[in-house]
Amino acid sequence: MKYIYSLFKFFLAPISIIQSIIGSALLALIVLTIPLTAMLFTHEVNWEPLDFGIAWFLIFGTGISFHFICRTYRNSMYKIASALAVCAGFAIIWVNGAVGIIGNEENPLNLLFGIVLLIMILGSYFAKRSPRNMARVMLVTATCQIVITLWGTLIHLSNYPAYNFAGVIRLTLLFSTIWGLTSLLYYKAGDVEVS
């Protein structure tokens, strides 16, 4: 447990903007060596330069977001909640781009999950850093995740009646749980501010 706390403390420590940019760029490059190495040993991984570019941009953006959160907020619970929200947003984009949530990655219904991210981003902007407002935004995001998944799945099932959507339900439960946990953490951060 001590090592996990030290790791969180390291990532949540405030550093300069230049260090944030360089660190995030290097982290993105290091992570991208995994699929690059896999391409040398298997034909299952077949990335094109555009895939590497998009992945680098996503990882870099996530790293910069973490550092922005760490520099902007003092409340540790708020930082952890924000970091969790950023990770969940990254995961939705990554899963959607890699294999898709509904059907496969080429299914246009997967674009609906952009609404989930849009609600989270716009809601966060209008919440004006208030922990209680952010808790509400995350609950709305969780609800939107469920509604969009059900709606998209029903549309997909009308076209492919034999489609097995157990994996979609598991992913929806996972993301909705993460949004709910984030909401709870923001709510607790509000309790810390009040006391």
Order of alpha helices (4+ residues) and beta strands (2+ residues): alpha-alpha-alpha-alpha-alpha-alpha-alpha
